[in-house]
């Protein structure tokens, strides 16, 4: 990519943007919660197929913590013995091929929105914390407990798990479920597990308490994304509330309370103005103050590490298409060389613009005008199409 011309580079960007899944999650669906019976029936179908096929490995030499591993071109099964027959107990089934169909018709390569919409949901926006979000919790104890939860690292969902804990006749509770492993917010593997596993009464209640605690967090959600930039909102004042903070209202005291003591602090005198810069591991914040250091006013918030989210939950390490498809675009012109107007114009202060470098670098900038007339700019720098730096600053 280092030697491609700008036209070819832009074509690659557009193609990647079109391929990026739209992350606007579906509304709450009328679908049912996951049932143990459908998991068992689905696994049984694969057991029948396995009984009539030759594994690609030697199961007797493949004992894992999940059981004896049987690898087929259509699935991988884990069982209680190294022979696959009618008496074999299958503990888990994993599929990774897009040609196979999982429970509820979910397939590998399905978008997150489609996978979530296939099951019951009480949280279609996936509101929760930066680490997880509870999709539903059905507490019918002592008879049963059913829950679903997303594990994620910011906007990148890692797994979607559906769990079933029914009271068993033999005592205890079932510990079955379905795990959808995600990559780039699309399904990369489907795993049914625990069809014959059980846990205790105390373990079920501990799980219930943990899920209830997770559900209390509601300050983080998935950001709408679309390859059709005309459907997205312009950069606005609402985007200045990020990482749990209000950019325009930041003070040194609040940052120290929120982020802890800075690892470095620097003061610079500039005429009648003092400039105070506070540095943490993943960010740097600059204030302008009166000459004596009083009356601090936010000037710049610079994010250089992955531990802090910027506006619309953009994060250092995101790819260009991930970021590009969170903001309005497609209303301006490309000069055929390096500059693309995404919307508006810079003179007005309300704009989106992209500058493409010949070395596969990109700079994205979005501006807005606050009610008091002051201007704010979001400036993002990409190297090899990976976000390296996020800067939010007062333009005047």
N, C-alpha and C positions, 0 to 999 in steps of 0.2 A: 504493500500500500504506500510505501514511502515515495515511490516514483510515479504514482498515478497522477494524471492531470486532474484539474479541479472538476471538470464535467463528470469524469468517471467517478471521482470521489463522491460527488453529490448524488450520483445515481445509486451508489452503494448505500448511502445514508437513507435515501427514500425507500429503497427495498427493505432495509432493516426496519425502518419505521412501520412499514405496512405489515411486516411479519409479526411485530410485537403485539401480543394479545391485548385486547381492550379490557381494562381492569374495572370497568364499572360493574359492580356486582348486582346481581338480580335482586328484585324485591323478595320479601319473604314468600316462600312457596308453600303450597298445600301438601307437599310430599310428606310421606310418613317418616318417622325415625327408623334407623336401622334395626332390623330384627335378627335374632340368632338364627332363625329358620332359613332366612334367605342366604345368610353366610354359609350355613351347612350345605344347603342345596347347591350353591355355586361351587363350593369346594369339592363336593361329591362328583360333580360333572367332570372336574379335572382329574379326580382320582380314577374314574372310569377310563378316561383317555390315557392316563398313565399306565393303567393295567394292560393296555393294548399297544404299548410303545416301549421301545428300548431306551433307557436313560443314556445320556451322553457321558456320564461319569460312572464310577464304581461306588454306589451308595454305602457299601460295607466299609469303605475306606474314607467315608465322608460324614463322620459323626460330628455334629455341631451342637451348640447349646440349645438349638431349636429342635434337634432330632436328627435322624438320618436324612441327608440331603439327596434329592433326586432331581437331576437337571435334565430338562427336555427342551426342545426348541420352542415349545409353546408356553412353558411355565417351569417354575421350580417349586417342588413340594418338599415338605419336612414331615417326617413320619416317625412312628415308634419302633420301626424295625427296618432292616435293609432290604426287605422284599415287599413289592407292591402287589397286594391282592385284596380280596374282599374283607379280610380280617384286619388289614392294616389301618391303624388310626392315624389320620392326617392332621397334624397340628397346625400347619400353616401352608398357604399357597401364595406365590408371588408371580405376577406377570409384568413383563417390561416391553412386550411387543405391541405396537399400535394395532396389529391385526387381531388381538384378543380383546374380549369384551368383559369388563368387570361388573360387579353388582350395580344395579340400577342403570346399566348401559354406559357407565363411565369407562372411558378408554384412555390409554396412554396417549399423550399429546393433546388431551382435552384442556381447554382453558380453565383456570381456577373458577371463574364465574359459572361455567357449565357444571363442573364437579359439585360445587356447593348447592346449585339449584336442584340437583338430583335428589337431595335429601331435605328433610324438614329443617327450618331455620327460624330462629328468633332474633337473629343479628345479621341481617343481610349486608350491612356495611362493615362487618367485622370490626366493630369498635371494641377496644380493649387497651392493652399496653403495647409497647414497642416489641415485646417478646411473645405475646400470645393474645388470643381473643376467643371467648367462649361462644360457640354457635348456638348451643342449646343445653339445657339441664332439665331433665324430667325426673323429679324425685318422687317416687312412689314407694319408698321404703316403708316397711320391710320387704315388700314384694319385689321391687325392682328399682334400678337406677340406670338411666341412660343419659349419655352426654356426648358432646362433640366439641372439639377445640382445635384451633389453628396455632401452630408454633411458627414463629417468624423472626426474622432479623430486620426490623423496620418494614419496608414495603416488599421485601423478598420472603414470601411464604415458603417454609421448609417442609412442613407436613400438615395434613388435615387428618384428624383422627376421629372416628366414630366408635363409641364403646357401648357394650351391652352387659349389664350385670343383673341377671335374673336369679331369683332365689331357686336353688336346686333342691330336688327331692332328697338327695343324699346329704344335704347340709351344705352350708356355704353359698357362694354365688358364682355364676359364670363370669369369666374374664375374657370375653370374646370382643372382637372389633375389626375395624377396617382402617388401614393407614394408607393414605395417598401421599407418596413422596413427590415433592414439587421441585422443578428446576425452571428458573426464569418464569415462575408463576404458571407453569403448565405441568400436567401430570407426567412424571417420568417412571413411576412404578406403583403398582397396586398390590397391597398385601392384606390378605385375610388371616387373622391369627386367633388363637385361643379357643377354637371351637370345643375343645375338651379340657380346657383349663378352668381352675376355680380359685377363688380367694375367700378370705374369711369375712365374717360380719364386720369386724373392726376395720379391716382394710377397705371395705366398701364405704363405710362411714367416713374414713379418713379421706378417701377420694372425693366423696361428696363435699366435704368441708373445703378441700383444696380447690375444686372447681368453683364453688361459691365465692371463695376469696378472689380467684382470678376474674370472675364476672364483675367484681366491684370496680375494676379499672375500666374507664370509658373515655380516656383522654386521647386515644390514638386510633385512627381508622385508616382504611385503604384510600388512597388518593385516586380520584377518577382519572383514567387514562384512555386515550383514543388515538387511532391513526388519522382520524378526521379532525384536524385541529380547529375547524370552524365550530365544533360542538363544545369546545372548552372555553372557560372564562379567561378574560384578560388578567394579567398580574394586578392584584388589587390590595387594598388595605388589609383585607382579611388574611392575606398571605404573610403579613408581617407578624402574625402570631405563630411562631414555630418553636420547636423544641421546648414547648411548655412555657414560652416567654413571649412578652410583647416587645418587639424591637424598639418601638418609639418610646417606651416607658422605662427602658433599662437604666439601672443605676449601678455604680460600683458595689454598693452594699448588697443589692439584691443578687448580683452575680456571685459575690462571695458566699452568700447564704445558699444559693442554688448549686454552684459548682465547686464550692470549697475555696480555700485560699489559693490564689494564683501561684504558679511556679516561678513567675517572673513579673516584674512591674517596672515600667520606665516612664519618666517624666521628661518632657522636652518643652523649653520655653520658646515661644514664637511671638515676639512683640508683647501685646497685652493678653495673649492667649497662652494657656498651658495645655499641653497635649498629654493625656494619660493613657498608656497602653498596658492592658492586663493580659497575661498569657497563661493559658491552660494547655493541657496535653493535646487537645484536638481543635482548639480555637484561640482566637486573639480578638480582644475587644478594645476599641479606641474611643475615648471621650475627649471633647474639647471643654475646657474649664476657664473660669476667670483666672487672672494672673496669679491669685493666691491659692488656686486649686479648688475653689468653691464653685458651686452651681454647675456640676457636670452635665454635659449634653451628649447624647449618643452620636457618634460619627460613623463608625464602621464596625461590623461584625464579620470576622474572617474565619472560615471553617477550613481546616487543613487535614483533619483526620476523620475516620469513619464513625467515631463515637458520638457525633452531634449531627442531628438533622437540620437541614435548612428549610426554606419555604417549600411547601408542597412535598415535604418529607424527602427532598432530594438529599443525597448522601454521597460523600466522597467514595469513589469506587463504582458508582452507577455508570452504566454505559450511556452513550449519547442518545440512542433511541429511547431508553427508559425515561430520560429527562425530557427530551424534546416532545414526547407524547403526553406530558402533563400540563403543557401550556398551549395557549391559543397560537395558531400558526396558519399559514397558507393564504393570507389575505394580501400579501405584498408581492414584490417582484425580486427576481434574482438577476444580478447584473451580468451574469455569465462569467464572472471572474472569481470573486471571493465574498461578496456581500449579498445577503438575502434579508429583505424586509419581511418580517413575519406578520406584523400588523402595525398600524399607526405610523407616527413619525417622531423622531427624537426631539425636534424643536418643541413639540407640544408637551413632551414629558411622558406621554402615554404611548408606549411602543414596545415592540419585540423585534430583535434583530440578531442575525447570526453571521459570524465571520469565519470563513473556512480557510485554513492554511494549506499550503502545498505539501506540508509534512504530516498530514492527517490530524492536525490540531484543529480545534473548534473553540470559538468563544460565543457564548449565548448571553445576551443582555436583555433585560426587561425593565421598563421604567413605569413609575406611577407618580401622580401628583396628589398630595394629601390635602385635606380641607383647608389647612392654613397656607396652602400654596407651596410648601416645601416639596422637594422632589426626592424620591428614593429610587435607587437602581440596584437590581440584582444582577451580579456579574459572575458567570461560571466559566471556568477554564478547563478544557479537555485536552488530554494528550493521548494520541492513539485511540481516540474516541472513548476514553475513560475519564470521568470527572475527577479532577485533581484538587480543585480549589473552589470554594463558594464564598462570595463576598456580597454583603448587603451594606450599602452606604448611603449617606445623605449627600445628594448631588449639589444642593445649595441650601 
